[in-house]
């Protein structure tokens, strides 16, 4: 499969930094407690001195949402949602070892991370503007259709795997106990984002390799000159 951003997305957002990690052979039995605790501790340290809304990573996403006509306080990137939950509750939800790990690294970097079950993605995956006829499966069991022009993660079968560029994933490709092959995606829009996304994904790849011995995480950084990741 291939992952890419549509030309219009890159044209509208020249600061975009992005990358993916593809992994085969994960399961739900790995012990990531120590790694999660270490990254959550880093995030907590950041929150002790800086408000979530003052982080440059979060401010860049807020500006982007506002430019798209979305209320930044209503639609938040996944990293902001995690940090706000951590600030309020002192912990992050535990869902699946891989998701827990990625959430913790995401919070520590204040950069959103999505984890998708590759076997539930039909064909290639593209970040693009919606046509309006794509299908987004909610966790309540309903099917929604993104508004035309909305930024979504779309596969070749017309499934929207995330809406409004907030990383609110559909139920279609969420990681499950039986998930084995995954695609981990991170994007950022702030100054210095290229280096930060690379560092974040390098950290995730290393943590995954330690937690799931025998796996070989494959990291690809995406740029305007190399906009496509092939896996």
N, C-alpha and C positions, 0 to 999 in steps of 0.2 A: 504494500500500500504506500501511498504518498500523502504527506501532509504539507500544506502550503497556505499562504495568504493570497487572496485575490489581488490583482494589480490595483484595484480601486482602494483596497484597505491600505496598502503600502503608500499609495499616492496621498491619501488623506492623512496618514500618520507617519511622516518621515522619521520620527524618533523611535519607531517601533523596534524593539529588540526581542527576539524570540528564539526558542530552541526546543528540542524534544529529546527524550530518552526512551528508547524502545527496549523492552525486557521480555524475554520468554522464560517460562518455568517458575513463576512465583506461585506461592500458595498462601493459605491463611494461618500457617502454623509457626511462622517466624517470631522470634523474640526481639522486639524493637524497643522495649521499655527504656533502656538506658539511653539510647539514641534520641528517642522522643523527649525524655526528660531534659537532656542536655540542650536541645534546640528550643524547647519551651522556656528553659531558664534564660536563654539569650533573649528571647522575645520579651520575657518579663522584665529583664534589665532595661531594655529599650523603653518599655512602657513606664518605667519608674521615673524617667527623665523627660520623655517626649510624648505629647498627646498624639493619638493616632492620626488626627486630622492635620498634624504638622509635619508628618513624615513626607519627604519629597516623592517617594514611590506612590503613596496614596494620593497626594495632591495631583499628580499627573493623571491618574485614573479619573479623579473627580472632574478635572478640566475636560477630559475626553468625554465623559458621560454628559456633562453640561452642553458640550458642543453638539452632541447627538440628540439633544432635546430631552434628556433624562435627568431627573432630579437626583443629584449625587447623594443626598441623604436618604433616598428611597431605594435606589439601586446602587449597591456597593460591590466593588470587586471582592473576590473571595478572600484575599489577604486581609482587607479591612474588616470583613465580617468575622474572620478568625481572631484578629487582634482585639476587636471589641468584645467578643465573647470571652477571650482570655482575661481582658481587663476587668470584666464584670464578675466572672465565675472563678477565675484563678486556674482554670484548666481548659483543655480542649476535649471534644468528644472522641471516644474511641469507637472506631467503625470496623476497620480491617487493618492488619499490620502495615501494609503498604500505604494505604490512605492516611493512617495515623502518622506515619513517618513523613510523608509529603506535606501534610498539614503543618507539622511542627517546623519543618524547614521553611515552608512558605511564611509562617508567622515570624520566624526569626529574621527573614530577609525582607519582610513586608512586600512580597511580590507574589502574585497569584500563581497557583499550580493546579492543573487539572490532571486527573488520573482516569483513563478510559480503558475499558475492556476491548481490546482490538478485535476479538472474535465477534463482537456485536456491532462493528462498524462495517458497512457495506461499501467496498471499494475504497476510493481515496477520500480523504477528509480535508475540507477547505474552510478557512475562515473567510466569510464573504457576507455580502448584504443579502438578506432574505428576499425571495420572490413573493412570498406570501402564501404559498401552497405547501410548504414543508410541514412535516408532522413532528411535534414535540410532545413526548410522553411525560406527564407529571407523575410524581410519586403517589398521588391520590388515585391514579388510574385513568385520568382524563387525557385527552389529546387536544393540544392547542396548536394554533397556526401563527407563527411569528408574523408581525406586521411587515409589510414590504419595506425594505431598506434597513431593517434591524440587523445588527451584526450577530451572526450565528456561526456555529461549527456545523457544517453540513456534509453529509456523505452522498454518494452517488445515487442512493435510493431515495433521497429526499428527506432523510431523517435529520432533524435538528438536534444535535447532541448537547448544545448549550445555547442559551438565549442571552440577548442584550449585552454580550461581551462581558458578562459579570461572572462567568464560570458557574452559573447555576445550571448544573448538568441535568440532562433528562434521565429518566429511570432506565432508558434503553441500554446505555453503555456504562453504568456504574459498576464498580468492582464488587464482585460477589465471592462467597467462599470457594466457588468452583472456578473462578477466574485464574487463568494461567499466563496469558500474554497481554501485556499492557502497553499503552502509550501515555507517557507523562509529558505534559506540555506546560511551558511557562512563557509568559510575555510581560514586557514592561515598557514604559513610555517616558521615564524620567531621564534627565541628564546622567550619563554614566551607566545607563541601563545595559549596554552590551556586556560590559565587564561583570555587572552584578548578576545577570541571567546566566552567564557562563559559570560563575562561581557557584550559584545556586544549583544548577544542574550537575555540575561536577561533584558537588557534595552529595546530591541525591544518588548519583550513579555509584559513588563509593559506598554510601550507606547500604544501598540495595545489594551490592556485591558482598558486603560483610554479612548481611542478614539472611541472604539467600545464596549460600555457597554453591558454586557451579553455574550460576547465571553470569551472563556477560552483557551488562547494560551497554547499549550503543547510543552515544550522544551525538547529536547533530545540531550545530548552531545555524540559524537561518539569517540571511542578510539580503539586501536588495540585489546583490550580485549572485547570491546562491539562495533563492527563495523556496526551494523545494527539498524536503527530506524524504528519502526513499528507504523503505524498510522491508 
